Amino acid sequence: MTHLTLDKLPRSVLAKIDIQTAFTASQCVLAAERVELFRKLSGKKLTAAAIGRKTGIRSWRLAPYLSALVSLGLLKREGKLYKNSALAEKYYVRDRSIHWTRIYSKECQREYQAFSVLEQMLITGRDFESILGIKREGYVELMKKDPRWAHDFTHMLYYDHLPVARALAKALDLTEHHRVLDVGGGSGVVSIALVRRYKHIKACVLDIEAVIKVTKKLIRRERLARRIDTCVGDMTKNIPSGYDVILFCDAESPLDVLGMTHDSLPPDGMVAIAEDFSTEDLTEPFYRLMWQLRSKRMWLPTVGRAKERLRASGFRSIKPRRIYGDFWLITGRKGR
């Protein structure tokens, strides 16, 4: 999936945005995503009143809001009718799933809460939840409580992780292995890519019950139920044995369970971690800052730290390599 970065906007649009108004502009886009405005306008020309009926936006709020989206180059106005611009149609309809639209806009809103009190976080060292007096639920808690959230979140990651899964299947050598445990495997997209690349292996996706209900349907849709199993479990409490490869791809805190992982593997078994690791030079500073603000930890999960934790847990022959964008694959072996 490609993102609408500022360099893709017309110069006339960029001329209206400075550092301080960029926040307002991004909020306008997120609000449109939250009410699915671009999707409801896709292929149509509608009056402001019709847009209001479809999105629930109050009539007296519509005119200035739609004008703001026109000024951003995301809507076009023809008389009394509005339609998506080519930019909106490409980046907010065709290039992303409906599940991304529903989930990511909410996630951005949650992140912005942290930046609203950034100076207090920097000075006091406190997290934004305690400063704002709120309790923010994590992904696992949200999915356990809300089946719709679990459905959308799992589907969003399926489409978002497709290119990573394909790159991982090419990079990970499984010619001498037979059974893969995909820990925190979510949608099963990585297991699907692996069993398609290696016809001799079988895989099992481990995740919480709310996610596995969705995973099973996705695996059946791909006609791979005979080669990919599922298992309900909590990776923080138990890593099942019986597998010669234990894989973590964009899983929650894999570095915290490497001891259990080592114990569960047979001699010469392999651990594989695929993550959007920060490199030590911090090539994406704003993303890294956002990660640190939303995390309770005082350190970033870098490639170097991952290698240290693997060695400390008993793994040897540790090999890191960049496989897709900022995603790295790091493998390690358990001794004989």
Residue pairs with C-beta under 8 A, 6 or more apart in sequence:
1 95
1 96
1 100
1 159
1 160
2 91
2 95
3 91
4 87
4 91
4 92
6 14
6 17
8 87
8 91
9 72
9 73
9 87
10 73
12 73
13 71
13 72
13 73
16 71
17 25
25 68
25 72
26 108
27 112
28 65
28 68
28 69
28 72
29 69
29 72
29 74
30 105
30 108
30 109
31 65
32 38
32 69
32 74
32 92
33 92
33 101
33 104
33 105
34 105
34 106
34 109
35 55
35 56
35 57
36 55
36 98
36 101
36 102
37 51
37 55
37 69
38 74
38 84
38 88
38 89
38 92
38 93
39 92
39 93
39 98
39 101
40 51
40 54
40 55
41 51
41 75
41 82
41 83
41 84
41 88
42 84
42 89
42 93
44 83
45 78
45 81
45 82
45 83
46 54
46 81
46 82
46 83
47 80
47 81
47 82
48 59
48 62
48 63
48 66
48 80
48 82
49 59
49 62
51 57
51 62
51 66
51 82
52 58
52 59
52 62
57 65
66 75
66 77
66 82
69 75
70 76
70 77
70 82
73 85
73 87
74 84
74 85
74 87
74 88
74 92
75 82
75 83
75 84
75 85
75 88
76 82
76 83
76 84
76 85
84 92
84 93
92 101
96 104
96 159
97 155
97 156
97 159
99 151
99 152
99 153
99 155
99 156
99 159
100 156
100 159
100 160
102 152
102 156
103 149
103 152
103 153
103 156
104 156
110 136
110 294
111 290
111 293
111 294
113 128
113 132
113 134
113 136
114 121
114 128
114 290
114 293
114 294
115 290
115 293
116 128
116 132
117 128
117 131
117 132
118 293
120 126
120 131
121 127
121 128
121 131
121 293
124 131
127 296
128 293
129 135
129 136
137 145
139 153
139 252
140 208
140 252
142 149
142 150
142 153
143 149
143 150
143 153
143 154
143 208
143 210
143 211
144 150
144 208
144 209
144 210
147 210
147 213
150 210
150 211
150 213
150 214
151 214
154 186
154 187
154 211
154 214
154 215
154 218
155 187
155 214
155 218
157 186
157 187
157 189
157 250
158 186
158 187
158 188
158 189
158 218
161 186
161 187
161 189
161 190
161 249
161 250
162 189
163 324
164 190
164 249
164 250
164 274
164 323
164 324
164 325
164 327
165 189
165 190
165 192
165 193
165 194
165 249
166 193
167 323
167 324
167 327
168 190
168 193
168 194
168 249
168 274
168 323
168 324
168 327
168 329
169 190
169 193
169 194
169 196
169 197
169 198
170 197
170 323
171 321
171 323
171 329
172 194
172 247
172 272
172 329
172 331
174 180
174 194
174 197
174 198
174 201
174 245
175 198
177 201
177 244
177 245
177 270
178 200
178 201
178 202
178 244
179 201
179 202
179 203
179 204
179 242
179 243
179 244
179 245
180 191
180 194
180 201
180 202
180 203
180 204
180 243
180 244
180 245
180 246
180 247
181 203
181 204
181 206
181 239
181 240
181 243
181 245
181 246
181 247
182 188
182 190
182 191
182 203
182 204
182 205
182 206
182 247
182 249
183 206
183 235
183 239
183 246
183 247
183 248
183 251
183 254
183 257
183 261
184 206
184 207
184 235
184 248
184 249
184 250
184 251
184 252
184 254
185 191
185 205
185 206
185 207
185 215
185 247
185 249
185 251
186 205
186 207
186 211
186 215
186 250
187 211
187 214
187 215
187 218
188 205
188 215
188 218
188 219
188 228
188 230
189 218
190 247
190 249
190 274
191 203
191 204
191 205
191 219
191 228
192 218
192 219
192 222
192 224
192 228
194 201
194 203
195 201
195 202
195 203
195 224
195 227
195 228
196 224
201 227
202 227
202 228
202 229
203 227
203 228
203 229
204 228
204 229
204 230
204 231
204 240
204 243
205 212
205 215
205 219
205 228
205 229
205 230
205 231
206 230
206 231
206 232
206 233
206 235
206 240
207 215
207 230
207 232
207 233
208 232
208 233
208 234
209 232
212 230
212 231
212 232
215 230
216 225
216 230
219 225
219 228
219 230
231 240
233 240
235 251
235 252
235 257
236 253
236 256
236 257
238 260
239 246
239 257
239 260
239 261
239 263
239 264
240 264
241 264
241 265
241 266
243 264
243 265
243 269
244 265
244 266
244 268
244 269
244 270
245 269
245 270
245 271
245 272
246 261
246 264
246 265
246 269
246 270
246 271
246 272
247 271
247 272
247 273
247 274
248 254
248 271
248 272
248 273
248 274
248 275
249 273
249 274
249 275
250 274
250 275
250 276
251 275
254 261
254 273
254 275
255 273
255 301
255 305
255 306
255 309
258 271
258 309
258 310
258 312
258 313
258 315
259 313
261 271
261 313
262 271
262 313
262 314
262 315
262 334
265 271
265 334
266 334
267 334
267 335
267 336
268 333
268 334
268 335
268 336
269 333
269 334
270 331
270 332
270 333
270 334
271 310
271 315
271 331
271 332
271 334
272 329
272 330
272 331
273 306
273 310
273 329
273 330
273 331
274 323
274 327
274 328
274 329
274 330
275 301
275 306
275 327
275 328
275 330
276 325
276 326
276 327
276 328
277 301
277 302
277 303
277 306
277 326
277 327
277 328
277 330
278 284
278 288
278 291
278 300
278 301
278 302
278 303
278 326
279 302
279 303
279 326
280 302
280 303
280 304
282 288
282 300
283 326
284 326
288 300
291 300
292 300
299 305
303 320
303 328
303 330
306 320
306 328
306 330
307 318
307 320
307 330
310 318
310 330
310 332
311 318
314 334
314 335
315 332
315 333
315 334
316 332
316 333
316 334
316 335
317 331
317 332
317 333
318 330
318 331
318 332
319 330
319 331
319 332
320 328
320 329
320 330
321 328
321 329
321 330
322 328
322 329
323 329
